[in-house]
Amino acid sequence: MILINHMEIKIFKIKKNFRKGGLHTNPDVYWNILQGMILIIVLGSFIFGFSLFKKINKEFILSTENTSSQGKTIKKERIDKVLGYFSDRANQSADILNSPSPLIDPSR
């Protein structure tokens, strides 16, 4: 039996160490932080929207109580003037639509 001595050269070998633990990033931690931030944003948006709805709803109720006094300030002459203006516009639009085109078709 012949024994051969192996001599290993360890000078140029790069040792790869893969260890569990230590300094590495855990994606679960960042995912949980992201979910928590999104939950906070959604809850904050819901609270803000609900408070804004309550504020607008309260202002709408207050503004409807004052409409009866505003209705009395509009004069009948102003309403008739506006109705006359729109009826004139309707007549002009009908005249324009019913009149023949002043341009001559060059293909004829």
N, C-alpha and C positions, 0 to 999 in steps of 0.2 A: 504494500500500500504506500502510495506516494502522497505526501501532503504538500500541497502547494499553498504557499502563504500569499494571500492577497493583500496588497497594500493599496488602500484607497487614498486618493488625493482629494483632500477636503478644502483646498485653497480656493479653487474657482467655482465650487458648487454654491448655488444660491438656495438657501433653505427657505421653503415656503411654509409659513405657519398660518394655518387656518384654525383659529380658535373660536369657540362659542363664547359669547359674552364680550366684555371689553367695550371699547368705543366703537359703536356702530349705531346707525339710525334704525329706529323701530317704526315702521310705517303705521302700525296700529295707533301709536300715540298721536301722530300728526293727523290721522284720519279722525280720531275722536275729537281733537281740537277743532278741526274743520267742521264736523257735525255740530259741535257745541256752538260755534260762531254762527252757523246758519240758523240754528234753532233760536238763538238770541235775536238775530236780525228779523226772522219771521215773526216772533212774538212782539218785538218792538214795532214792526210795521202794522201788526194787527191792533195793538193798543193805540198807536197814532191814528190809524184810520177810523177806529171806533170813536175816539175823542173828537176827531174832526167832523165825523157824521153827527155826533150829538150837538156840537157847536153850530153847525149849519142848520140842523133841524130846529134848534131853539131860535135862531135868527129868522127862519122861514115862518115860524108860528107868530113871532112878534111882528113881522112885516105884513102879514095878512090882516092883522087887526087895523092897520092904518089905511087900507085900500078904500074903505068906504068914504073917508074924508077926501081922498084924492080924486075920487070919481066925480065929486060935485064941482071941482075946480075946472074941469074941461068944459069948454063952451061949445054949444051946438054949432055955431058958425064955423069954428075951426074944423069940426068933424065934417061938415058939409063941404068945406073948401078942399079937404084932403080927398073926400070921395069924388068930388068933381075932377080933381087932378088925375086920379086913377082912371076915371071913366074916359077922360080925354086921351090918356095914354092907350087905353084899350081900343078906342076908335082909330087912333093913328096906326096902331099895330095891325088892325084889321084892314085898313086902307093899303098899307104897304104889302101885306100878304096877298091881297086880292088884285092889285094892279099888275099889269104885265111888266116884264123886265125891260128897262130902257136900252139895254145892250142888244146889239144885233148879233146873231149867231154867225160867225165867219164861215161855218161849214155849209151854209145854204147858198 
